[in-house]
């Protein structure tokens, strides 16, 4: 269990490091036409002025070009992501960091409501400055694996309100996903694993 949990945490840390490394590569692929490049530059500049993280937008462009998407599809994907980032920023507040906003956008794309992100922000309890990045990643992962987003948000929100650690949240996600693979219903898995995590929290001194 400890080894698997460490592997999850390491994978998350590596993805975060990759995101940070990409910050210096704010260039658009040369394959794009001049009009498309100009439109993308305007979109990205507007996002930057609005306080949104722009590295995910550059990554989305590179992803589209790598996959052979035509330029209208690339532009549409960037516009959708910009809206998701803006909605996540609005829900999480001005103090949210770039990684939190990006993770929040992923959660929204997975079906989580902006109001659930706002509740998560308000539930940080004794750790108001603690980043919500891991909680948002867990929330998005559960939603993309078939857990109803509202149910996933309620469970993660309760755990965040109880100040559980990021490592415990990763363990919670792993256990719920294992239950789902084993045939347990989402409602049953969430209920049992949330209660178990709360009981563990209560037993801590």
C-alpha positions in Angstrom: 0.0 0.0 0.0 2.7 2.5 1.0 4.7 1.7 -2.2 1.6 2.2 -4.4 0.7 5.4 -2.7 4.3 6.7 -3.1 4.1 5.8 -6.8 0.9 7.8 -7.2 2.4 10.8 -5.4 5.5 10.5 -7.5 3.5 10.3 -10.7 1.6 13.5 -9.7 4.8 15.3 -8.8 6.4 14.3 -12.1 3.3 15.6 -14.0 3.5 18.9 -12.0 7.2 19.2 -12.8 6.5 18.6 -16.5 3.9 21.4 -16.4 6.4 23.7 -14.9 9.1 22.8 -17.4 6.7 23.6 -20.2 6.3 27.2 -18.9 9.5 28.1 -20.8 8.1 26.7 -24.1 5.5 29.3 -24.9 5.8 29.0 -28.6 3.2 28.0 -31.3 4.0 25.1 -33.7 5.4 26.3 -37.0 3.0 24.2 -39.0 0.1 26.6 -38.2 -0.9 29.1 -40.8 -0.3 32.8 -40.1 -4.0 33.7 -39.5 -4.4 30.8 -37.1 -1.2 31.8 -35.2 -2.5 35.4 -35.0 -5.8 34.2 -33.6 -4.2 31.9 -31.0 -1.8 34.7 -29.9 -4.8 37.0 -29.3 -6.7 34.3 -27.4 -3.7 33.5 -25.2 -2.8 37.1 -24.6 -6.4 37.8 -23.5 -6.2 34.8 -21.1 -2.9 36.1 -19.7 -4.4 39.5 -19.1 -7.4 37.9 -17.3 -5.0 36.2 -14.9 -5.4 32.7 -16.3 -2.6 30.2 -16.7 -1.5 30.1 -20.3 0.7 27.0 -20.3 -2.2 24.6 -20.6 -3.3 26.6 -23.7 0.1 26.2 -25.4 0.0 22.5 -24.5 -3.5 22.1 -26.0 -2.3 23.7 -29.3 0.7 21.3 -29.4 -1.5 18.4 -28.6 -3.9 19.2 -31.4 -1.1 19.7 -34.0 0.6 16.4 -32.9 -2.7 14.5 -33.3 -3.2 16.0 -36.8 -6.3 18.0 -35.9 -7.2 20.7 -38.5 -6.9 24.3 -37.5 -10.6 25.1 -36.8 -10.6 22.1 -34.3 -7.4 23.4 -32.6 -9.0 26.9 -32.2 -12.2 25.4 -30.9 -10.3 23.3 -28.4 -8.3 26.3 -27.1 -11.5 28.4 -26.8 -13.2 25.6 -24.8 -10.2 25.2 -22.5 -10.0 29.0 -22.0 -13.6 29.0 -20.9 -13.0 26.2 -18.5 -9.9 27.9 -17.0 -11.9 31.1 -16.6 -14.8 29.2 -14.9 -12.3 27.4 -12.6 -10.6 30.7 -11.8 -13.9 32.3 -10.9 -15.0 29.4 -8.7 -11.6 29.0 -6.9 -10.9 32.7 -6.3 -8.1 35.1 -6.9 -5.7 33.3 -4.6 -5.8 30.1 -6.6 -2.5 29.1 -8.2 -1.9 28.1 -11.8 -1.9 24.4 -11.0 -5.1 24.7 -9.0 -6.8 26.5 -11.8 -5.7 23.9 -14.4 -6.8 21.1 -12.2 -10.1 22.8 -11.6 -10.6 23.2 -15.3 -10.1 19.4 -15.7 -12.7 18.8 -13.0 -15.2 21.0 -14.8 -14.6 19.1 -18.0 -15.3 15.9 -16.1 -18.7 17.2 -15.2 -18.1 18.8 -11.8 -20.1 22.0 -11.3 -18.4 25.3 -10.6 -20.4 25.6 -7.3 -18.7 22.4 -6.1 -15.3 23.9 -6.7 -16.4 26.9 -4.7 -17.5 24.7 -1.8 -14.2 22.9 -1.9 -12.4 26.2 -1.6 -14.5 27.2 1.4 -14.0 23.8 3.1 -10.3 24.0 3.6 -10.8 24.7 7.3 -7.7 25.2 9.3 -5.5 25.2 6.2 -6.9 28.1 4.1 -3.6 28.5 2.2 -3.1 24.8 1.4 -3.3 24.2 -2.4 -6.4 22.3 -3.6 -4.5 20.8 -6.5 -4.5 17.2 -5.3 -8.1 17.3 -4.2 -9.1 18.6 -7.6 -7.1 15.9 -9.4 -8.8 13.3 -7.2 -12.2 14.8 -7.9 -11.6 14.9 -11.7 -10.2 11.3 -11.8 -13.2 9.9 -9.9 -15.6 11.7 -12.2 -13.9 10.4 -15.3 -14.1 6.9 -14.0 -17.8 6.9 -13.8 -18.5 8.2 -10.3 -21.4 10.8 -10.5 -19.6 14.2 -10.2 -21.9 15.5 -7.5 -21.3 12.4 -5.4 -17.6 12.6 -5.9 -17.6 16.3 -5.0 -19.6 15.7 -1.8 -17.1 13.0 -0.6 -14.0 15.0 -1.5 -15.4 18.1 0.0 -16.1 16.3 3.3 -12.6 15.0 3.4 -11.0 18.4 2.7 -13.2 19.9 5.4 -11.6 17.5 7.8 -8.1 18.5 6.7 -7.1 15.1 5.5 -3.6 15.0 3.9 -3.0 15.0 0.2 -1.5 11.5 0.6 -4.8 10.3 2.2 -6.8 11.8 -0.6 -4.6 9.8 -3.1 -5.2 6.7 -1.1 -8.9 7.4 -1.0 -9.0 7.7 -4.8 -7.0 4.4 -5.2 -9.4 2.5 -2.9 -12.5 3.8 -4.5 -11.2 2.9 -8.0 -10.3 -0.6 -6.7 -13.8 -1.0 -5.4 -15.3 0.1 -8.8 -13.1 -2.4 -10.7 -14.3 -5.1 -8.2 -17.9 -4.4 -9.2 -19.0 -2.2 -6.2 -21.4 0.6 -7.0 -20.1 4.2 -7.0 -22.4 5.1 -4.1 -21.4 2.2 -2.0 -17.7 2.6 -2.7 -17.8 6.4 -1.9 -19.8 5.9 1.3 -17.6 3.1 2.7 -14.3 4.7 1.8 -15.3 8.2 3.0 -16.5 6.8 6.4 -13.3 4.7 6.7 -11.2 7.8 6.0 -13.2 9.9 8.6 -12.8 7.1 11.2 -9.0 7.0 10.6 -9.0 10.8 11.0 -10.9 10.6 14.3 -8.5 8.1 15.7 -5.5 10.3 15.1 -4.4 12.2 18.2 
